């Protein structure tokens, strides 16, 4: 019997990575005997029959089976799940890249419902939700023992309706209540800017939807003579595998990009770079943090293994497993973990993540201020006319090009500043 498999490498609460694979289901060999298998299935049938007959409330067999499937899948691992009619429909909506909700990516971490990252420009991002926040309540509902599917269902709703998330945040002494207004989530997955005075191209990828390679390629072709490239994957939860592979292929001209290996050898894959798709050999730096997951880790880790880029920031999330969507019928499906991803060096991402070459925590660029320095405007008879000219010039300078990252922006982002410094060093080395 043939099944359509949808391979996913992103968290399903955002734009989950979905690429089509057609293959025949292969049942893995087991040491279990046929008689023991039949005995186990008979036990399950008896339990279902007992519940149907004696449970305190009237409950039909379809509901019992659905509940048991949800329990079974959630107990396999944090990413496997049973998608009922509502859940399967929700998945299809998300893969279209536009849906109603908050704009956050969540996953289970140490048994707690955790924000992997808020998506830039979405209601959750604007309300102040941060990567690493542990969600205790969704409105008045406790998330204790709640599955990710159930959490997503509760958080999604009609645009312009309100929701309150109660979260625990590192560094805060008590839980925070964050009020958010739901909206249609439209994800602009790639945007580019130039670094002021540096001739460095900044490429921000917020999620790996089907347009990432196309948009990045356009940006590279429009900026062929840049001194370097900064690829910002911070708070990028993942997405389409083929886009992650294609993105690396724009910068690497040979060798393995990523491979996957599982119990069923028919699911093993190896993805390699091709010389004719490589567009640039300019020095690179990649920005990552704890909200960089899945496809982001494949890209940053692969570029790191190929020594193609300097990785800057903090350790990534550590999601390196492969899920496929296996439809049961036209309205229901299973999301099942079938393999793990391995970087070119053979190391795994799962539960480990990608460690940056240059570890830099988020924050502003520190600078010293001499408290004893006397400035011109502090003198009793300073030149008022000249000072007014300077103030007017400052106001005028605020009206700047939105496609340029200014020096002020850089001073507010020490990770970005570190990436720029890395590019400068690589440019000097390349010049030698």
C-alpha positions, 0 to 999 in steps of 0.5 A: 500500500502506498502512502504520501509522505510529507517530510517535515523538519520544522516545528508544526506551530509555525510554517512547518517544513513540508516536502513531498516524498512518494514511497512504499511503506516498509514494515521494519523487521522485529524480533517479536513473534507472530503469536505475541503480536496477535496477543498484544492486539487482542489485549488492545481490543479487549481494553477498548471493548471494556471502556466502551461497555463500562466507562461512566460516560457514553463513549463510542469506539471511534473516540476511544481509538482516537484518544488512544492514538493521541496517547500512543504518539505523544509517548513516542517522542516530543514530535510524533503525534496523531492528527485528527480531522481538525489537526490535519486541516490545521497543518495544511493551512500552516503549510500555505504560509498564512494562518490565524494565530499568534506567530510563535513556534513552540515545542516540548522541552524537558516536559514543558511547553516552551516557546522556541521563537516568536516570528518577527513582526507577528502579534506574539513578537510585538507583545514581547514573547521571547524564545525560552518562555515556558507557557504555564497557561493559555487563557485559564487553561493549564498546559500541564499534560497538554499536547502540542497539538492541543496547545496550538488548537487553543492558541489559534483563533479568529483574527482580532480576538484576544488571548492571554499567555502566562509564561515563566521567563528566565531572570523573572521572579514571578510568572508574566501575563502577556496579552496578545491579539490574534491576527492573520500570520503572513510570513515574510521569510527573507529580507535584505539590507546593507550594512552602513559604510561596510559594503556587507550584505545582511540577509535575514531568514525568518523561516524556511518557506518555499521562497527562501532560495529564490529570494536569497538568490535574487539578493546575491545576484543584485549584490555581487561585489560585496565585501562579505555576507551576514546570514541571520538565522536567529529565532528561525524555527525551521521549515522546508528541508529542500530550502535549507539544502538549497540555501547552503548550495548557494554558498558551498560548491562540493561535498555533503550538505546534510544526511539523514539516517533512520531504522528503515534504510529506505529512509536514509538520504544524503544531500550534496552540493553542486558547483553550478548552483554556487553564487558566491565565495564571499566571506560569511558569518551566520548569526544563531541563538537558542531560537534557531532550530531544525533547518536553521541548524542544518544550514549553520552547522553545514556551513560550519563543517565546510568552514565556509562561515563563522558562526556567531551567537549562542547555542542553537535549540537542538532539533535534529530529527526527521518527521513525516506526515503519513495520511491514514485517510483523507482527513487524518494522519500521523506525524512520525519521527523516522530518522535523525539528521547528521551534518557533513562531519557526521555529528548530530544536531539532536539535543546538542544543537550547533555551538557557535565559533564565536559565543556572544550573548545578545545585548548592546555594544558596551561603551565607556563614558568619561563622567569627568569629560566636559563638553562644549555645550556644558561651557557657560558661553558655548556656541549656541548657533553651532549647537543648534546646527548639530541638533538639526543634523541629528534630527535629519539623520533619523530619516534614513534608508530603511534598507540600510542597517545604521551604525546606531542599529549595530551598537544596539546588537553586539552579536551583529557587531561581532559578525561584522568584525568576523567578516572584516577579519576574513576579508583581510585573510582572504586578501592575503 
